[in-house]
Amino acid sequence: MSGKLTAYYDVGTTNLRLYLLGESLEPLAVRKRALGARDSAIAGTNRPLLEGMEGMYRQALADLGQTDADVESRLRLRYGYLALRPAGGSPLSRSGDG
């Protein structure tokens, strides 16, 4: 596969979706999991959600035979806003973004 990938997360109340997009923004991998903001509220921490995001991301990359180095950026929809994360930044490593 040539070119860089974009990882796009859609975090909802009860579901988490991940889309790995190619250079033309075509979906190359789509993952969905029953995990969302409500689970974070119940747990009192966003750790399960962040771990779910990271696990889906790693598995989708592995299924495509790609690595984190192949991802140009990570986009995340949160509460209706789009947030850009530079490549290489794990959702587990961010600070001040509860």
Backbone torsions as a table, in degrees:
resi	resn	phi	psi	omega
1	MET	NA	130.6	179.1
2	SER	-104.3	159.3	178.0
3	GLY	86.3	171.8	-178.1
4	LYS	-96.6	150.9	178.5
5	LEU	-99.9	157.0	171.4
6	THR	-121.1	131.4	176.0
7	ALA	-101.5	124.9	-178.8
8	TYR	-120.6	123.7	178.2
9	TYR	-105.9	140.0	171.8
10	ASP	-122.0	106.2	-177.7
11	VAL	-103.0	115.2	178.9
12	GLY	-109.7	-171.8	-179.5
13	THR	-64.3	-41.9	-175.8
14	THR	-123.8	-7.6	-177.6
15	ASN	-133.6	149.1	177.1
16	LEU	-121.6	130.0	178.2
17	ARG	-125.2	144.3	176.2
18	LEU	-128.2	132.9	175.8
19	TYR	-123.8	122.5	170.3
20	LEU	-96.8	120.1	-173.9
21	LEU	-110.1	143.4	175.7
22	GLY	-80.8	-176.7	-177.3
23	GLU	-57.6	-34.3	178.9
24	SER	-90.0	14.1	-179.2
25	LEU	64.6	24.1	173.8
26	GLU	-81.0	137.8	-179.9
27	PRO	-71.0	123.6	178.0
28	LEU	-101.0	-26.0	177.3
29	ALA	-150.9	138.9	178.3
30	VAL	-132.0	130.8	178.2
31	ARG	-130.2	146.3	177.8
32	LYS	-138.3	141.0	-179.7
33	ARG	-143.2	142.6	177.5
34	ALA	-78.8	80.3	-179.3
35	LEU	-157.0	133.8	-177.8
36	GLY	-160.3	-166.2	-177.3
37	ALA	-59.8	-33.6	179.0
38	ARG	-61.3	-39.4	178.7
39	ASP	-62.7	-37.5	176.8
40	SER	-65.5	-41.3	179.5
41	ALA	-63.9	-42.9	179.6
42	ILE	-65.0	-42.4	-178.3
43	ALA	-75.5	-20.8	-177.5
44	GLY	79.0	11.0	179.3
45	THR	-154.0	153.0	177.6
46	ASN	-93.7	5.7	-177.7
47	ARG	-57.0	-47.7	179.5
48	PRO	-59.3	-37.9	179.1
49	LEU	-66.5	-45.4	179.6
50	LEU	-64.7	-38.9	177.6
51	GLU	-66.9	-37.7	175.8
52	GLY	-63.1	-41.4	178.0
53	MET	-61.7	-46.7	-178.4
54	GLU	-64.6	-42.2	180.0
55	GLY	-63.9	-43.7	177.9
56	MET	-62.0	-42.4	-179.6
57	TYR	-61.1	-50.6	-179.0
58	ARG	-62.1	-42.0	-179.2
59	GLN	-67.3	-42.2	178.8
60	ALA	-63.1	-42.1	176.9
61	LEU	-62.2	-45.2	-180.0
62	ALA	-61.4	-41.5	179.5
63	ASP	-62.2	-29.9	178.5
64	LEU	-90.6	-4.3	-177.5
65	GLY	71.6	30.4	-178.0
66	GLN	-115.6	169.9	177.1
67	THR	-128.0	174.3	178.6
68	ASP	-58.4	-29.1	179.3
69	ALA	-65.0	-20.4	179.8
70	ASP	-84.8	-3.6	-176.8
71	VAL	-101.4	123.0	-178.5
72	GLU	-80.8	-39.3	-179.4
73	SER	-156.3	160.1	174.5
74	ARG	-119.9	128.5	177.9
75	LEU	-113.5	143.4	-176.6
76	ARG	-138.9	127.7	174.8
77	LEU	-91.8	121.2	-177.7
78	ARG	-135.8	118.3	177.8
79	TYR	53.7	36.3	176.6
80	GLY	85.2	2.4	178.7
81	TYR	-114.0	146.5	179.2
82	LEU	-98.2	126.5	-179.7
83	ALA	-116.4	136.4	-179.6
84	LEU	-101.2	131.7	176.6
85	ARG	-120.7	126.6	178.2
86	PRO	-59.9	152.6	178.2
87	ALA	-58.1	147.0	178.3
88	GLY	87.4	-12.6	179.5
89	GLY	-88.5	111.7	179.0
90	SER	-71.7	143.6	175.3
91	PRO	-62.7	-17.0	178.2
92	LEU	-82.7	-12.9	-173.7
93	SER	-101.7	-2.2	-177.1
94	ARG	-74.8	157.5	-179.6
95	SER	-127.5	151.4	177.2
96	GLY	66.5	22.9	-176.4
97	ASP	-132.2	60.7	-175.5
98	GLY	-61.2	NA	NA
